[in-house]
Amino acid sequence: MEAEALQKPFDIVIFGASGFTGKYVIREALKFLNVPSSPLKTLALAGRNPDKLAQSLRWASRPSDPPQLPIIKADVADPSSLSSLFRQTKLVLNCVGPFRLYGEPVVAACVDAGADYLDISGEPEFMEKMEIFYHDKASGVGSLVISACGFDSVPAELGVMFNSRQWVGASAPNQMQAYLSLESDKRIVGNFGTFESAVLGVSSAGNLQEMRRMRPRRPRPVIPGPPPSKGSTIEHQKQLGLWALKLPSSDAIVVRRTLASLTEHPHGLPGYNERDDHVEKRKSFWSAVKPAHFGVKIGTKSLFGILKIILTGISIGLFGLTAFGRRLVLKYPEFFTGGMFRKTGPTEEEVNSATFKMWFVAQGYGDVGVASSGSKPDTEIVTRVSGPEIGYITTPIILVQCALTLLGERANLPKGGVYPPGIVFGPTDLQQRLQQNDKELDDCLLSYYLTHLGKTAGILYQSRWHYVVTQISSYFHWHLEKELIYLDSSLSFH
Ligand SMILES: NC(=O)c1ccc[n+]([C@@H]2O[C@H](COP(=O)([O-])OP(=O)(O)OC[C@H]3O[C@@H](n4cnc5c(N)ncnc54)[C@H](OP(=O)(O)O)[C@@H]3O)[C@@H](O)[C@H]2O)c1
């Protein structure tokens, strides 16, 4: 496999590089092209319109002149154009969506060509379909196919693993609820591509259920204690100061797939030519991950914000059900979403001013032995992942860092197969890469915040480059905002 890979002229092809997200992905990839420590030495751009690709490259290179990169025409509707392109590359970064419409021929051609594949899909039906139809072949030919390598769903996957690894000794989580909060002093806007993917997702929700019914059930992880109750539709999360509502994103589904893989392979997935030290690292990483019931909610500071999200959800849900309704909402996305999605996408200013925080509130048992006696969870651990704007900054950063991890650590990863990102990248240095990204990207790191509520309360805050840990001996009932200020102002504390 390595000998073949060496003969390929490109390390990475960005497919769909002319799209709204694609151009941001080019910009991110250029930062690592031909940098001495980077495994990315050769990069090509591909899509159906070479002029648009060249325009995206000019945009992504500003203020410098664009570098000389191969620009290759390839169209999803012409599978031979995909096959000949993918035979020339080690790795394809697929930014062509909606994935349910355009994704399968790309995966099929990658697997045929024996190339590795990452994408930024947030569409569970597409991901599960690829797993069903291409896993065996991809495993055989040595093509690693990993969807959801963007904001969907790497922060959720890393966030769940990070929180679950804080439950040390006899303690164990039972349930983990993520609260996503999007913040900006400008409008928070998504591009049409994401909106179209969401609308089409509503219309084919039944297909996903049908597909699952036809598959053999995968093993479920053993989680101590009873499953959590459903709770109210709108939750007032007082600790975080958020009104919250279930978010029908792909995160919980992707995390569940990773936990199912982990149940099947308790030591994780062996690399095809793994170094001994990595075998140890992988085993010790996964032995510390304790599964929990997981869900995601979107949170806003005001009840009005949640009501706006509900109205948008109802309008997409209702109109998405019929062909006429879909045509209507897809024609006027701004009107039907109260400005949350725009045909022209967000402005650069809007992108640059947005950030996200994702809190992971986990409840479980200080001593897992009491779980079987029917006791209620007695311990809570809260962690946080945060970063810049989700769609066009965080997503390209994550996709490119997944790509660099894959190129740099290929022998430590499975030979091939279709997997969610967590089970493949969990024991790699992806989390560190995202935290350290690069010095210009101080605002682009994912920072982690952790606090325990329990008998021995402790606070651990991971700042940009180092940990600050304080141990406090008495029960610590906290107000979150206050604690953050306290922690932020005590970075020199050890
Ligand atoms: N995971 C996340 O958090 C996240 C974040 C951002 C985006 N996304 C997803 O990424 C996808 C793209 O979003 P976007 O906003 O970038 O959409 P977009 O601006 O519409 O871009 C779509 C891209 O697909 C290309 N394309 C369409 N049909 C094609 C075909 N037949 N052959 C080759 N290329 C074709 C387009 O080429 P042309 O330029 O020639 O039209 C364009 O490059 C969506 O599914 C979205 O949900 C996910």
The ligand as a Tripos MOL2 file, in Angstrom:
@<TRIPOS>MOLECULE
LIG
   48    52     1     0     0
SMALL
NO_CHARGES

@<TRIPOS>ATOM
      1 N1        -19.7140   19.5440    8.8630 N.am      1 LIG1
      2 C1        -19.9630   20.8140    8.8790 C.2       1 LIG1
      3 O1        -20.0370   21.3860    9.9240 O.2       1 LIG1
      4 C2        -20.1370   21.5330    7.5690 C.ar      1 LIG1
      5 C3        -19.7400   22.8460    7.4470 C.ar      1 LIG1
      6 C4        -19.8800   23.4650    6.2100 C.ar      1 LIG1
      7 C5        -20.4390   22.7680    5.1420 C.ar      1 LIG1
      8 N2        -20.8310   21.4870    5.3020 N.ar      1 LIG1
      9 C6        -21.4400   20.7270    4.1920 C.3       1 LIG1
     10 O2        -20.6250   20.8540    3.0400 O.3       1 LIG1
     11 C7        -21.4470   20.7800    1.8880 C.3       1 LIG1
     12 C8        -21.1030   21.9400    0.9690 C.3       1 LIG1
     13 O3        -21.5620   23.1320    1.5380 O.3       1 LIG1
     14 P1        -21.2610   24.5380    0.8550 P.3       1 LIG1
     15 O4        -21.9730   25.5520    1.6540 O.co2     1 LIG1
     16 O5        -19.8140   24.6870    0.6180 O.co2     1 LIG1
     17 O6        -22.0260   24.3420   -0.5460 O.3       1 LIG1
     18 P2        -21.7410   25.0250   -1.9590 P.3       1 LIG1
     19 O7        -21.1680   26.3780   -1.8120 O.co2     1 LIG1
     20 O8        -23.0060   24.8740   -2.7280 O.co2     1 LIG1
     21 O9        -20.6240   24.0890   -2.6230 O.3       1 LIG1
     22 C9        -20.9320   22.8960   -3.2460 C.3       1 LIG1
     23 C10       -19.7390   22.4190   -4.0260 C.3       1 LIG1
     24 O10       -20.1190   21.2110   -4.6900 O.3       1 LIG1
     25 C11       -19.7770   21.3260   -6.0630 C.3       1 LIG1
     26 N3        -20.6200   20.4890   -6.9010 N.ar      1 LIG1
     27 C12       -21.9640   20.4630   -6.9800 C.ar      1 LIG1
     28 N4        -22.3500   19.5660   -7.9020 N.ar      1 LIG1
     29 C13       -21.2110   19.0130   -8.4100 C.ar      1 LIG1
     30 C14       -20.9300   18.0390   -9.3860 C.ar      1 LIG1
     31 N5        -21.9150   17.4520  -10.0870 N.pl3     1 LIG1
     32 N6        -19.6580   17.7030   -9.6350 N.ar      1 LIG1
     33 C15       -18.6440   18.3010   -8.9760 C.ar      1 LIG1
     34 N7        -18.8390   19.2470   -8.0430 N.ar      1 LIG1
     35 C16       -20.1120   19.5960   -7.7710 C.ar      1 LIG1
     36 C17       -19.9670   22.7950   -6.3620 C.3       1 LIG1
     37 O11       -19.3190   23.1150   -7.5900 O.3       1 LIG1
     38 P3        -19.5840   24.5060   -8.3430 P.3       1 LIG1
     39 O12       -18.8060   25.5260   -7.5940 O.co2     1 LIG1
     40 O13       -19.0570   24.2540   -9.7030 O.co2     1 LIG1
     41 O14       -21.0590   24.7500   -8.2890 O.co2     1 LIG1
     42 C18       -19.2970   23.3920   -5.1260 C.3       1 LIG1
     43 O15       -17.9090   23.3350   -5.2690 O.3       1 LIG1
     44 C19       -22.8920   20.7670    2.3670 C.3       1 LIG1
     45 O16       -23.3730   19.4460    2.3530 O.3       1 LIG1
     46 C20       -22.8020   21.2650    3.7880 C.3       1 LIG1
     47 O17       -23.8270   20.7630    4.6260 O.3       1 LIG1
     48 C21       -20.6810   20.8550    6.4810 C.ar      1 LIG1
@<TRIPOS>BOND
     1     1     2 1
     2     2     3 2
     3     2     4 1
     4     4     5 ar
     5     4    48 ar
     6     5     6 ar
     7     6     7 ar
     8     7     8 ar
     9     8     9 1
    10     8    48 ar
    11     9    10 1
    12     9    46 1
    13    10    11 1
    14    11    12 1
    15    11    44 1
    16    12    13 1
    17    13    14 1
    18    14    15 2
    19    14    16 1
    20    14    17 1
    21    17    18 1
    22    18    19 2
    23    18    20 1
    24    18    21 1
    25    21    22 1
    26    22    23 1
    27    23    24 1
    28    23    42 1
    29    24    25 1
    30    25    26 1
    31    25    36 1
    32    26    27 ar
    33    26    35 ar
    34    27    28 ar
    35    28    29 ar
    36    29    30 ar
    37    29    35 ar
    38    30    31 1
    39    30    32 ar
    40    32    33 ar
    41    33    34 ar
    42    34    35 ar
    43    36    37 1
    44    36    42 1
    45    37    38 1
    46    38    39 2
    47    38    40 1
    48    38    41 1
    49    42    43 1
    50    44    45 1
    51    44    46 1
    52    46    47 1
@<TRIPOS>SUBSTRUCTURE
     1 LIG1         1 GROUP 0 **** ****
